[in-house]
Amino acid sequence: MIRLGIIGAGAVAHFHAESAGRISNVQLAAVCDLQRDAADRVASPRGARIYTDYLAMFREAGLDAVIINTPHALHLEMVLAAAEHGVHVLVEKPMATTVADCDHMIQACRDAGVALVIGQIQHFLPEKLAAEDVLAGGELGRVLMIRDYRTTDYRPGTRPDWFFSEAMAGGGALMNIGGHCLDRSIWFGGAPVESLNASTLKRFGVPVETDGAISLTLRNGVHVSVVVVSDAAQRMDEVLIVCERGTISCSPHHGTLVRANGTTRTVWEPLPEDIQEGFFLQLQDFIKVLDGGTPKVSVDHARHIVEVVLASYAAARTGETVVPDGMNAELTLSEVP
Ligand SMILES: NC(=O)c1ccc[n+]([C@@H]2O[C@H](COP(=O)([O-])OP(=O)(O)OC[C@H]3O[C@@H](n4cnc5c(N)ncnc54)[C@H](O)[C@@H]3O)[C@@H](O)[C@H]2O)c1
């Protein structure tokens, strides 16, 4: 039996806790949150112990693995503590707020011999899996271009305060929401980012960016355009993949549509349980890693997303084209998750 803990019992914790209940060899043993009642809401229905101090949880709860769902800048200290206690880690996206923090985590987990997996949920959402299948089937040929448009809401009061703190969140809409777009676009595009241009907006008087547009060229020549807009008239969350012989439109709202030869077919109809299913598949993948498997999403890919978001901030600040540097230089196409 794998004894699992959770740190951070806010919005996303319920999806993880629910997933744990569906895996027979996983027991949710402990939940930690600074707010005892938040921890209680996740822990009590499942008979898990409650903590308000994650170090005490690591010392006392006999955990094999932990899921970390806390403000972005806290991921580092919690991953390091998990590694120190020999506990395997699934940490929510974004992995960290700096590339140095990502590297620190990777090294610490490697040294401690514990798994480090990042919750890049896009790779497990049913409508994205449907697109992955179509691309793998080859009928549409190579991916040539991707347009990713997602709306969000970064008006004050729309989410917990820490999301509006650059120190805690590492940025605003691009770091939080744009990271999902980059995740899936780089994945579907099939190569790391070669160069990018970007612009950001700070609206509604909040201190982090509320909107952003990134124009990217991947190392295989695929062009990607990511646009994140706050408080738009219409809710959008669409990645449109343009291939040699057709297009795929993928969204949690309308599912996955394939257009080729003048006809459209639906390969995934959205279901209300799709998001929960994605979290379940993600946790299942993590548990497989604890049994010696390879994670679906590499830590290098998760690190690259942080690197690209930070590069987009630099590009927006300077108005110049930025080449994200780093260790992805040696990644080959087949190694990109
Ligand atoms: N994969 C997804 O689709 C998805 C969706 C939402 C959030 N997230 C990510 O999950 C993480 C958490 O986001 P959220 O929306 O659940 O945030 P949230 O603010 O709702 O929850 C965070 C919780 O962490 C707790 N916390 C803060 N500091 C702590 C500490 N030192 N010890 C213990 N608990 C502490 C807070 O009290 C709060 O309850 C972030 O990384 C976010 O980007 C991912």
PDBQT file of the ligand as one rigid body, heavy atoms in Angstrom, charges set to zero:
ROOT
HETATM    1  N1  LIG A 401      -3.531  21.228 -12.851  1.00  0.00    +0.000 N 
HETATM    2  C1  LIG A 401      -4.483  22.135 -12.796  1.00  0.00    +0.000 C 
HETATM    3  O1  LIG A 401      -5.370  22.182 -13.652  1.00  0.00    +0.000 OA
HETATM    4  C2  LIG A 401      -4.471  23.113 -11.684  1.00  0.00    +0.000 A 
HETATM    5  C3  LIG A 401      -5.654  23.786 -11.330  1.00  0.00    +0.000 A 
HETATM    6  C4  LIG A 401      -5.600  24.682 -10.259  1.00  0.00    +0.000 A 
HETATM    7  C5  LIG A 401      -4.406  24.893  -9.592  1.00  0.00    +0.000 A 
HETATM    8  N2  LIG A 401      -3.275  24.241  -9.965  1.00  0.00    +0.000 N 
HETATM    9  C6  LIG A 401      -2.003  24.442  -9.271  1.00  0.00    +0.000 C 
HETATM   10  O2  LIG A 401      -2.135  23.851  -7.977  1.00  0.00    +0.000 OA
HETATM   11  C7  LIG A 401      -1.418  24.626  -7.020  1.00  0.00    +0.000 C 
HETATM   12  C8  LIG A 401      -2.385  25.117  -5.941  1.00  0.00    +0.000 C 
HETATM   13  O3  LIG A 401      -3.387  25.907  -6.555  1.00  0.00    +0.000 OA
HETATM   14  P1  LIG A 401      -4.841  26.067  -5.905  1.00  0.00    +0.000 P 
HETATM   15  O4  LIG A 401      -5.698  26.715  -6.938  1.00  0.00    +0.000 OA
HETATM   16  O5  LIG A 401      -5.273  24.771  -5.292  1.00  0.00    +0.000 OA
HETATM   17  O6  LIG A 401      -4.507  27.153  -4.776  1.00  0.00    +0.000 OA
HETATM   18  P2  LIG A 401      -5.329  27.466  -3.429  1.00  0.00    +0.000 P 
HETATM   19  O7  LIG A 401      -4.914  28.816  -2.991  1.00  0.00    +0.000 OA
HETATM   20  O8  LIG A 401      -6.781  27.169  -3.627  1.00  0.00    +0.000 OA
HETATM   21  O9  LIG A 401      -4.750  26.370  -2.420  1.00  0.00    +0.000 OA
HETATM   22  C9  LIG A 401      -3.455  26.439  -1.913  1.00  0.00    +0.000 C 
HETATM   23  C10 LIG A 401      -3.499  25.939  -0.481  1.00  0.00    +0.000 C 
HETATM   24  O10 LIG A 401      -2.162  25.864   0.005  1.00  0.00    +0.000 OA
HETATM   25  C11 LIG A 401      -2.216  26.183   1.372  1.00  0.00    +0.000 C 
HETATM   26  N3  LIG A 401      -0.876  26.552   1.833  1.00  0.00    +0.000 N 
HETATM   27  C12 LIG A 401      -0.176  27.686   1.580  1.00  0.00    +0.000 A 
HETATM   28  N4  LIG A 401       0.999  27.663   2.222  1.00  0.00    +0.000 NA
HETATM   29  C13 LIG A 401       1.067  26.485   2.883  1.00  0.00    +0.000 A 
HETATM   30  C14 LIG A 401       2.033  25.882   3.732  1.00  0.00    +0.000 A 
HETATM   31  N5  LIG A 401       3.182  26.485   4.019  1.00  0.00    +0.000 N 
HETATM   32  N6  LIG A 401       1.757  24.666   4.259  1.00  0.00    +0.000 NA
HETATM   33  C15 LIG A 401       0.591  24.043   3.971  1.00  0.00    +0.000 A 
HETATM   34  N7  LIG A 401      -0.373  24.577   3.196  1.00  0.00    +0.000 NA
HETATM   35  C16 LIG A 401      -0.139  25.775   2.650  1.00  0.00    +0.000 A 
HETATM   36  C17 LIG A 401      -3.209  27.326   1.435  1.00  0.00    +0.000 C 
HETATM   37  O11 LIG A 401      -3.714  27.512   2.759  1.00  0.00    +0.000 OA
HETATM   38  C18 LIG A 401      -4.272  26.875   0.456  1.00  0.00    +0.000 C 
HETATM   39  O12 LIG A 401      -5.336  26.165   1.074  1.00  0.00    +0.000 OA
HETATM   40  C19 LIG A 401      -0.729  25.734  -7.819  1.00  0.00    +0.000 C 
HETATM   41  O13 LIG A 401       0.534  25.282  -8.214  1.00  0.00    +0.000 OA
HETATM   42  C20 LIG A 401      -1.642  25.900  -9.022  1.00  0.00    +0.000 C 
HETATM   43  O14 LIG A 401      -1.024  26.494 -10.149  1.00  0.00    +0.000 OA
HETATM   44  C21 LIG A 401      -3.297  23.344 -10.992  1.00  0.00    +0.000 A 
ENDROOT
TORSDOF 0
